Amino acid sequence: MVADVRLRADETLDDLRLGGLRVIQKKDGYRFSLDPVLLCDFAQIKSGWTVCDLGCGSGVIPLILARKTQGGRIVGIEIQSELADRARRSVLHNDLQDRVEILCQDLRSVREVVAAESCQAVLANPPYRRPQSGRLAPGDERARARHELHGGLEDFLACSAYLLGTGGRFYMVHLAERMTDVLTGMRQAGLEPKRLRCVHSRQDEPACLILVEGRRGGAPGMVLEAPLFIYGENGYTEEVLGMYGEG
C-alpha cells in the first residue's frame, strides 16, 4: 500500500515513468535528469546483492533499482539533509522501505555507518564539474549536485573501493570530457575499468557522457561497447524508450 506522504509547499510529486514510481522534488531545487536512468540500465545487478548509491539525491537510483532488479538491500548515501529527507519520503510513498534505506551522511566518512566490503555493487552519479569550472548553480542544493563542493571524483572512488569486496562491481556515469580522469582514478583506487559505453545526444554529435563499470581488484582488460544515442528524429530513440518500458 502506498503511504500517504505529505508534500511541502515548495515540493512536487513527479512521475518517473518507470513502473509507477514517483519521486518528491523541490520546485526550484535539484531535479533529476535522464542520467540515473541510463546508469541503472547499464548496471548489472544480481539477485540478493547489497547495493549502495553514493550521492543519491532525491533517491531516484535506489527507487529504480528496487523496482527493476532483484537486488537485496539498497542503501542511498546523501550529504544534504533536505534531499535525504525527500528521498526517504519518496521511498515511503512507493512502499519500498523494506528494501531501500537512505542515510544522511558525508561519503568521506562512510566508514562510520557502513562496514567495509559490505556491498556487491556501488553506483555513482556524482557532481560532474570541479568547483572552479563552469558557472555555479543559483542555490546551494543545485550547486552541490553539479559541482564537487563536498567530495570530488577521488572521494567517490575511494568510498566505492572501501565498500566493495574483491570482485565487487562499480558503476558510474560521468562527463565524456572527464574520461581520462575517471579511468585513471578508477585504476588508482583499485577499481579496474571493465566496460565502457559512450553516450551521444544524437548520431552526428560527439559523446556527452560515459557509462563505465569497474571491478574491485579486477584484471586489466576493458570492453568498449557500442555507443548509445539518446535522441532520434522523433524524440527518444527506441533503446532509451525501452529503458522506460516503452517503444
N, C-alpha and C positions, 0 to 999 in steps of 0.2 A: 504494500500500500504506500502511495506517495505521501510523504509527510507534508503537513501544512506549514510551510516555512514562510514567514512574513518578509516582505521586501521593505527596504528603507526608501525614503522619498527620492533619493538620488540613484536608485538602482533599477535595472531592468532584468527580466527573466527571458532568456533568449534560447531559441531552438537551435541545437547543434546539427540537426538534420541527420542524426545517427541514432537509429533505434529509439526515437522518442526522448533522447537525452536533452535536458535543458540546463543552462548554466546561468548563475547570477553574476551580473557585471555592473560596474559603475558607469553611469551615463557618460561622464566626461573623464573617466579614468582609463586604465589599460583594458583593451578589449581584444579578444583572441582573433587570430588570423588563420589562414589555411595551413601554416607551418606545422602545428601539432598534429593535424590530421594526416599530413604527409609522413611525419615521423612515426606515428602509430601504425600506419600501413606498412612502412619499411621494416619496423622491428618484428622479430620472430620470437614470440613469447610462448613457451611451452607450458603445458598443464601443471598447475601446482607451484610454479615458480613464485618466489618473492621478488617483487619489482619495486624500484624506487624511482621517482621522478624528481629531479633536482630543479628547484625554482619553479614550482608547479603553478604559480599564479593563481588564477581563479579555479584551477582544478580540472582543466579540460582534458589533459592527457590521462590522469587517473580515471576519470569518468569513461573515456573512450576505451581504455584498456579493460576496465571492469565489464563493459558491455560486449566488447568484440573478441576477447580472448578468454582462455581457460586458466589464466594465471591465478595464483593463490592470493596472498596478501599483497596489497598495493599501497605504498607509502608515498605521500607527496610532501616535499620539504619546501617551505616558503618563508622568507625572512620578513616580509611585510605583513603586519598583523591584520590589517583590513582585508588584504587579499586572502590570507589564510582563513579568516572568518567567513568570507564569501564562499571559498572552496568547501569548507565544512558544511555550510548550509546547502550548497549545491549537491553535495553527497547525500545529505538527508532528503532533499527534495526528490532525488532519483532513487531513493531507497537502496543505496549501495553501501550503507555504513557497516555492513557485515564483512565487506571486502576491502574498503578503502579507509585509510587513516591519513589525516592531514596534520602535520607537525609545523608549528611556527618556530622556525629555528634557522640560524645562520649556518649555511652549509659548511663554512670554515670551522665550525665547532660541532659537526655532526657526531663526532665521537661521544659526545655527552648523552645522546639519545638513541643511537643506533649502533649495534655491535658490528665489529669488523667482520668482513667476509660473510655477511648475513643475507646477501642478495644474489640472485642468479642473473638479474638484468638490471641495468640502470639506464634511464633515458634522460636527455637534457635538451631543452630548447632555451639556451642561455641568452643573456643580453649579447647582441651582436657586435656592438661598437665600443672601442676604448673611450674612456671619459673625455679625452681631448679631441676626439674625432667626431665630426658632424655636429649637427645642431641638437642641443638638449631639448627634450620634450617639455612643454609647459605643464608643470605639475610633477610632484615628486614620484607618484606611482608610475607614470609612464616613463619618466626618466630612468628609474631603476630597472624597468623592464627592458629598455632598449640599450642602455649604456652600462658598462661594467663599473658601477659605483660601489657595489658591495659584493665583490668577488668577481675575478676575471676568469678567463678561459683556463688558466693554470689551476685555479681553485676548484673549478668544476671537475677537471680531470683528476686531480689529487683525491678529491672526495669520492669519485667513482671508483678509483683504484682501491681505496680503503674499504668500500662497501662490497666489492666483488671478490669472490674466491677465484682460485685458478680455473681458467676456462670460462669464467663469467663473461657475459656479453654487455657491451656498452654501445648505446645508440645516441647519435647527436645530429641535429640539423643546425647548419650554420651558413654564413655567407660564403659564396664561392670565392670571393676575393681574399678570404682568410684561410683558404685550403691549406697552404703551407704551414701556417700557424697551428691549425687543427691537427694535421697529420704528424708534424714534428712533435708537438706537445703530447699527443697520444703515445707515441713510441717512448718518449722520455718518462712518461708516467707508468709505463708497463702495460699499456693498452694497445696491443699490436693491431694496426688497421687491417681489416679482412675483407670488407666490402665497401664500395664507394659508388654512389649514383649522383649524377649531376642533374639539377632541376632547372629547366628553362621556362620562362613565361610563354614563349612561342618558338616555333621551329627555326625561325631565322634570327633569333636573338641569342646572345651569349648566356651562359649559365648564370643564374642569380643566387642559387642555393646549392648546398651539397648535403646529402644524407650519407652518413658513414657509420659502419659497425666496426667495433674493436673487440678483441678478445684478451682478457686478462692473462698475461703470460703466454700468449699465443706465439706460434712460429711465424717467421716472415712469409709474406705471400698474400697479395690482395687482388680481388676480382673487381674490375671496373665494369659496372652493369650498364645496360642500355639507358640512354637519357630519358628523363621524364619531362613531358611537355604539359603545362597547366592549361593553356587556352588554345582552342581551335577556332574555326570560322564562326561557330555559333555558341561561344561561351566555353565552359569547361570541356576538356577532352573526355572521351569515353573512359579512359583509365581513371581520371580524377572523379568522375561521376560514380564509377564503380566503387570507389572508396566510401561513398555515401550510400551504397546500395541502390544506385540509380543507373540510368543508361541502358 
